């Protein structure tokens, strides 16, 4: 939580211009959700850390948990805590916390696969942890997501520097041997942040419904990718 709080403070001081109109920082307003997640599942060393890009509007933005589809966080991870509001809320992307009825498809796919593969949270988290590289969600005036890789260089570079440092500290704290980027961006950033450390960086297909490949047997594809790395 010290690492998360420092990261939230570092990125919270950054400013972003149009087309970004709203910036959500779940490590601040949804801190109770992330803190409960860490308390339950992040208190011991991990062999493998899965790293996503940044929060989605119906996932971590609502629950504080990476890839945190509401139903899976509440019913499988057993986390159900009060969630606050960002200082400036986009009318098309309200934060309703655990009252949110929409589900993040990426998060559903990831956590459902984990549940089917490992059975219980305790069995999964004995070896694994799930994190996000960047804690901020960027919204345009239309309500459309703007991913960190689409930010102009002057805004992107200070953000990446803070996130790189936090990822390196997280890997050190959890004594991870593998960092697996969920998607190309997270993989690229993990390699940049951890290039001089004794950590193996790998990649799996992102579960986004915008990806045709992910819509065709995502779980089976990920099983093959992790087996090839010797993780499963």
N, C-alpha and C positions, 0 to 999 in steps of 0.2 A: 504493500500500500504506500510505502514511502516512495517507491519508484513511480507509482501511478500518480501520486499527489504532485511530485516534482514535475512530471511530464505535463499534467493538467495545467500547472502554473506556467510552465515555459511556453506552451502553445497558446495558452489563454491570453498572453500579452501580444500575440501577433495580430496583424490587421490584414484584411482581404478586401479587394475592390470588386466592383461589378465585373462580370455578371453574378458574382456571389452576393446574395442579399442577406442571408442568415447563416450563422455558424452555431452548431450545437456541440456542446462539450459534455457528453454523458458522464465523464469521470468527475464532473462537478455536481450537476443537478441530479444525476442517477447514481451518485456515489454509494448509497446504501445497497443497491443491487450488486455493484461490482465488489464492494467490501464483503458482502455475504458470500459471493462466489469465491473470492480469494480465501476467506476464512474456512470455508468448507473443503475446498478442493485445491488450494495453492500453498498449503502449509508444509509440504515435503518436497524433496528433490524429484525432478521429472527427467525421464530419459529423452522425451520428445516434446517439442512445442510446435503446435500448429499456429501459423500466423496469418490472419486475414488482412485485408487492405485497411478498411475503416468502417465505422458504424453504418448500418442501413437504417432507413426511417422506421421500419417495423420490427427491428431487431434490437441491437444494443441501444439505439436511441430511446427505446421504450423501457428496457429492462436493466440496462447497465452491464449486461453480460455479452461478451463477443458472440456474434452470430445468434443472439439471444431471442429466437422466436418465442413469443409469450407462452404458448402452451407447453412447449418443451421445458422452458426454464421453470415454470410453475409446477408442472405435473411430474417431470422426470428428475430435474435437478433439485426440486424441493425448495426453490427460492421464491418468496412472495413477500415483498417489502414495499413500503411507501416510496414512490418516485416523485421527485420534484419537477420543476419546469425550467426550461432555458430562459434567460432574461428576455430574449426576443424570440417569440414563437411564430413560425410561419403558419398562416391560417389553413394552408392545405396540408401541413404536416404537424398536426397537434401531437403533443406528448401526453398520452393517457395512462402510461405505466401499464400495470397488469390488468387494467380495464380495456386495453386496446383489443379490438376484435379482429384486426388484420394480422396475418402471419407472414413473416419474412420467409420466402421460399428457399433461399440459400441456407438460412438457419435451420429450417425444417429438414432439408435434405441432409445437412451435416449431422445434426443431433440424432435424427432417426437412424442413420447409418451407424452412428456410435452406439446407440441403444441396441440395435439388432446385432451388432458385432460383439459387444462386450457385456450386454445384459444389465449391469448396474453401473451407476456413476462411480462407485468406489473402485470397481475393477478397472474402468477406463483411466481414472485419475491416478491410479497407482503408478502408471507409466507416462501419462500424457497430460498436457495442458493446452488450452485454447486461448489465444490472445489476439489482439488487433495491433497492427503496426502503428497506425495513426488513430488517435482517439477522437478526432473531429469529424463531423458530418457537415458538408457544404451544400447549401441549397441556393438555387437561382430564384428569381422573382416568380417564375412559373411554378415553382415547387419541384423542379427537376433536380436530381442529384448532380453535383459536379465533383468528380473524383479527384484526389490529390494530384494525380499525374497530369491533370488538365490545367492546373494552376500555372500562372506565368512564373518564370524562373525566379524573379525577385521575391515572390511570395513563397514559392515552393522550397527554395534552398534552406532558409531558416527552419521551416517546418520539418524537412527531412533530417536536418542536423539534430534537432531535439528528439525526433522519433528513433533515429539510429542509436543515439546514446541510451535511450530508455530500453530499447531491445537488447543491446549488449549487456546492460545491467540486469535485465530480467533473466537472460540466459545464464549469467554468472550466479545469480541468486538461486535459481532452480537447478544449477549444475547440469544443464541439458547437454546431451551428446548430439542430438539432431534438432534442426529447425526446418520445418516443412512449410514452405510458402503455399498458401491456398490461392492459386492463380499466379500469373506472370509478374504483376507489379510487386506483390509481397515477396516473391522469391528473389527478384532483382534487388530489393531493398535489404533483404536479409543477407545476401551475398556482400553487398556494399558495407553493411554495418558490422559483419562478423568475419570479414575476409582474413584477418590476422589472428583468429582464434581457432582453437582445436575443436571445431564444431563442424559437422557435416550438414550442408544445406541442400535440401531437396525440394521437389515441387509436386503438387497434385493439382488436378483439374478443379477449377472453381465451380461450385454448384449453382451458379447463377442461371435462372431460367432464360436469360438473354443469350446463353451459349447453346447452340444446337448440339454440340458434343455432350454437354452436361445433361441435356434432355434425353439423351440416349444412354441408359444404363450407367448413370454417374457412379453409383456405389460400386458396381463391378469394375469400372475403370480405375477407381481409387484403390480398390483391393489389389489390383494388378500392379499399380504404381508403387504402393507401399511394400508389397511383397518383393518387388524387384530391388528395393533399397534394403531389404533384410529387416524391415521394421515389423512386419506381420509374419 
